[in-house]
Amino acid sequence: MIRLRRAAEKSVVMLAVVLLWEALPRLGLVDPFLLPPFSEAVASLFHLFLTGEMFRHIAKSLERSGLAFAAAAVFSIPVGAFMGWNKRIERIIDPLIQACRNTSTLALYPVFILFFGLGEASKVAIIIWGTIWPILLNTISGVKECDPLLIKAARSMGVPGSSLFRRVIIPMALPSILTGLRLGAANAILMLVAAEMLGADRGLGFMIFYYQERYAIPEMFGGIIFISVLGVLINYGLVKLEKSLTRWKEGAVKG
């Protein structure tokens, strides 16, 4: 019952936003050319699916963002675990990390274009840059916050260093790492749209910019709606993954 009530509360909020979006242009409170009714945007999105155009954009965007997200995770998790474990190294490198993560990713896009050109490399690289930092910082934080008593207990039982990381440290840091992955996935979608607006001929970001230039506003909003839904689905998928991988936490709390 509690879950149903929470789901209903969330649905009411979303339904209210959709109804407001539908009503504003139909009542003449907003220019329908600038903000078409929600139903028109959804109808345009379905039309793009029926024509098959949407699938080629989705495939290319998922290829770019998936490759960048995987590369960011493969780099950030081991590096973050090492830095979280070695406090001296973390203290030395932290100022550089803070400077890099606080530099606007979009401001660096021209730099990536200069180095990699307008091809796929620059698009994937800018997504990687925007995705690395939440994964890296959450991994560092998760490892640093591991219970030292459990680590000492494992060492006292003769657990070697490699097994200590695999059996004790990584499981304890896993909730923080998965939070970083969720934030990184959200960043990958955000950076994807910006990366595809220059020098691309396929992709969701390219599609949105293409229709905006041609004043096909319902199709543009249809693409925006789809990206929002895609981001929500990815987030919920990672939440489910986090719950399945951290069931031991519930048992520990109950115990």
KAVENMO-V748585 format. One record per residue. RES is the residue in one small letter. SS is DSSP state (@ for helix, = for strand, . for the rest). PHI is phi in degrees with one decimal (none if undefined). Layout:
# KAVENMO-V748585
RES,SS,PHI
RES,SS,PHI
This chain:
# KAVENMO-V748585
m,.,none
i,@,-64.1
r,@,-64.7
l,@,-63.3
r,@,-66.1
r,@,-64.8
a,@,-62.2
a,@,-65.1
e,@,-62.8
k,@,-64.8
s,@,-65.1
v,@,-62.9
v,@,-63.4
m,@,-63.7
l,@,-64.0
a,@,-64.0
v,@,-64.6
v,@,-63.8
l,@,-64.1
l,@,-64.4
w,@,-59.6
e,@,-67.6
a,@,-78.1
l,@,-55.7
p,@,-71.9
r,@,-71.1
l,.,-88.3
g,.,79.8
l,.,-77.8
v,.,-133.7
d,.,-60.7
p,.,-60.8
f,.,-69.5
l,.,-81.5
l,.,-134.7
p,.,-66.6
p,.,-55.9
f,@,-56.2
s,@,-62.4
e,@,-68.6
a,@,-63.3
v,@,-67.2
a,@,-61.6
s,@,-65.1
l,@,-64.0
f,@,-62.5
h,@,-63.4
l,@,-63.5
f,@,-69.0
l,@,-65.4
t,@,-76.4
g,.,87.0
e,@,-63.9
m,@,-64.4
f,@,-66.8
r,@,-69.6
h,@,-70.9
i,@,-63.0
a,@,-60.2
k,@,-68.5
s,@,-65.5
l,@,-66.1
e,@,-63.8
r,@,-66.0
s,@,-68.9
g,@,-64.7
l,@,-64.2
a,@,-66.5
f,@,-64.3
a,@,-63.6
a,@,-63.8
a,@,-63.9
a,@,-67.7
v,@,-62.5
f,@,-79.3
s,@,-73.3
i,@,-67.3
p,@,-66.3
v,@,-65.6
g,@,-65.1
a,@,-65.2
f,@,-65.3
m,@,-68.9
g,@,-66.8
w,@,-80.2
n,.,-99.0
k,@,-64.5
r,@,-66.3
i,@,-62.7
e,@,-62.4
r,@,-65.9
i,@,-72.3
i,@,-86.9
d,@,-54.8
p,@,-58.0
l,@,-65.5
i,@,-62.2
q,@,-63.8
a,@,-65.3
c,@,-68.6
r,@,-72.1
n,.,-91.5
t,.,-84.7
s,.,-56.0
t,.,-63.5
l,@,-67.2
a,@,-66.7
l,@,-85.8
y,@,-55.9
p,@,-59.2
v,@,-65.8
f,@,-63.6
i,@,-65.9
l,@,-61.7
f,@,-80.2
f,@,-112.0
g,.,80.4
l,.,-93.2
g,.,-79.8
e,@,-66.2
a,@,-59.9
s,@,-67.7
k,@,-68.3
v,@,-66.3
a,@,-63.8
i,@,-69.1
i,@,-69.0
i,@,-58.8
w,@,-58.7
g,@,-75.1
t,@,-95.3
i,@,-59.6
w,@,-64.8
p,@,-63.6
i,@,-68.1
l,@,-63.1
l,@,-67.8
n,@,-70.6
t,@,-67.0
i,@,-57.9
s,@,-62.1
g,@,-63.1
v,@,-69.6
k,@,-63.0
e,.,-90.3
c,.,-62.5
d,.,-65.0
p,@,-63.7
l,@,-65.6
l,@,-67.8
i,@,-65.0
k,@,-64.0
a,@,-63.4
a,@,-64.8
r,@,-64.8
s,@,-66.0
m,.,-89.9
g,.,83.3
v,.,-73.6
p,.,-70.6
g,@,-58.2
s,@,-64.1
s,@,-69.8
l,@,-61.4
f,@,-65.7
r,@,-71.4
r,@,-98.6
v,@,-119.3
i,@,-69.8
i,@,-62.3
p,@,-59.1
m,@,-69.4
a,@,-85.4
l,@,-57.6
p,@,-57.3
s,@,-68.7
i,@,-62.7
l,@,-67.1
t,@,-62.2
g,@,-61.5
l,@,-64.7
r,@,-63.2
l,@,-66.0
g,@,-64.8
a,@,-63.8
a,@,-63.1
n,@,-64.3
a,@,-62.2
i,@,-68.5
l,@,-63.0
m,@,-68.5
l,@,-58.6
v,@,-60.8
a,@,-66.3
a,@,-64.6
e,.,-89.3
m,.,-84.0
l,.,-127.3
g,.,66.8
a,.,-115.9
d,.,-122.7
r,.,-149.0
g,.,121.7
l,@,-66.1
g,@,-63.1
f,@,-59.0
m,@,-61.4
i,@,-61.7
f,@,-66.4
y,@,-60.7
y,@,-72.3
q,@,-64.8
e,@,-64.3
r,.,-99.6
y,.,57.2
a,.,-89.5
i,@,-65.6
p,@,-59.1
e,@,-66.7
m,@,-60.6
f,@,-66.9
g,@,-60.6
g,@,-63.9
i,@,-64.5
i,@,-60.6
f,@,-64.6
i,@,-62.5
s,@,-62.6
v,@,-63.4
l,@,-60.8
g,@,-61.9
v,@,-65.0
l,@,-63.2
i,@,-63.7
n,@,-62.2
y,@,-65.3
g,@,-62.8
l,@,-70.1
v,@,-63.6
k,@,-62.7
l,@,-62.7
e,@,-61.2
k,@,-65.5
s,@,-71.5
l,@,-86.6
t,.,-121.0
r,@,-64.3
w,@,-62.0
k,@,-63.2
e,@,-63.1
g,@,-64.5
a,@,-67.3
v,@,-67.1
k,@,-67.2
g,.,-68.1
